[in-house]
Amino acid sequence: MKKMGVRWNLRQLMATRDMFNTSDLVPLLAERGVDLSREQVYRLVTQPPQRLSMDTLAALCDILGCTPNDLIQVEVTNTSVAKRTAGAGVTPPVQHTRIRRPEGA
């Protein structure tokens, strides 16, 4: 089974255009009809979004003069899953031991 991941290149693309503050994007996005708070833009820049509207994606591409492929790189993060053999991953039952006091003590 393949596990997919995403490399989010927004910060790198901003740097190549001398944009080093996440707040620089706020007015540029607003000019394109995308109203996000400074906090939302910070999260957008610093971590890969789980969901991204097409309007926001289009605005970012316009601002940065790039394509969606420049912003998002899909990667395979895990190409194999170990086969499970019979009993693999099964925790053996707990055995309780009783300690007895020697007789006559």
C-alpha positions in Angstrom: 0.0 0.0 0.0 1.3 3.5 -0.9 1.0 6.3 1.6 0.9 9.7 -0.1 2.2 13.0 1.2 2.4 16.6 0.0 5.3 19.0 -0.1 4.0 22.5 0.3 6.3 25.1 -1.4 4.5 28.3 -0.6 7.2 29.7 1.7 10.0 28.9 -0.8 8.1 30.5 -3.7 7.5 33.6 -1.6 11.2 33.8 -0.7 12.2 33.7 -4.4 10.1 36.8 -4.9 11.6 38.6 -1.8 8.5 38.1 0.3 9.7 37.1 3.7 6.7 38.2 5.9 3.6 36.1 5.9 1.6 39.3 6.4 2.7 40.5 2.9 0.2 38.1 1.4 -2.8 39.4 3.3 -3.5 42.5 1.1 -2.4 40.7 -2.1 -5.0 38.0 -1.4 -7.6 40.6 -0.5 -7.1 42.3 -3.9 -8.1 39.0 -5.5 -11.2 38.5 -3.4 -9.6 36.1 -0.8 -10.1 37.5 2.7 -8.0 35.6 5.2 -6.9 36.8 8.6 -3.2 37.3 9.4 -3.3 34.1 11.5 -4.9 32.1 8.6 -2.3 33.3 6.2 0.5 32.4 8.7 -0.9 28.9 8.9 -1.2 28.7 5.1 2.4 29.7 4.7 3.9 27.6 7.5 2.1 24.3 7.1 0.5 22.3 4.3 -3.2 23.0 4.3 -5.5 20.0 4.6 -8.1 21.9 2.5 -7.5 24.7 0.0 -10.2 26.6 -1.9 -9.8 26.9 -5.6 -10.1 30.7 -5.2 -7.2 30.8 -2.8 -5.1 28.5 -5.0 -5.8 30.6 -8.0 -4.9 33.8 -6.1 -1.6 32.3 -4.8 -0.6 31.3 -8.3 -1.4 34.7 -9.7 0.5 36.5 -6.9 3.5 34.3 -7.2 3.4 33.8 -11.0 3.4 30.1 -10.7 1.2 27.0 -11.3 -0.4 24.7 -8.8 2.4 22.1 -9.6 4.9 24.7 -8.3 3.0 25.0 -5.0 2.1 21.4 -4.4 4.3 18.4 -4.9 2.7 15.0 -4.3 5.1 12.5 -2.9 5.0 8.8 -2.0 6.1 8.7 1.7 5.9 5.0 2.3 6.0 2.5 -0.6 5.8 -0.8 1.3 4.0 -2.2 4.2 5.5 -5.1 6.1 3.7 -8.4 5.6 2.1 -9.7 8.7 2.9 -13.3 9.5 0.7 -15.5 11.7 1.1 -14.3 15.2 3.0 -11.1 14.3 2.0 -8.1 16.3 0.0 -10.3 18.8 0.9 -9.6 22.4 1.3 -12.8 24.4 -1.1 -13.2 27.3 0.2 -11.9 30.7 1.2 -14.7 33.0 0.8 -14.1 36.7 3.2 -15.6 39.1 2.3 -16.3 42.7 5.0 -16.0 45.3 4.5 -18.3 48.3 6.1 -17.9 51.6 8.1 -21.0 52.5 6.3 -23.3 55.0 7.4 -22.9 58.6 8.7 -19.3 58.2 
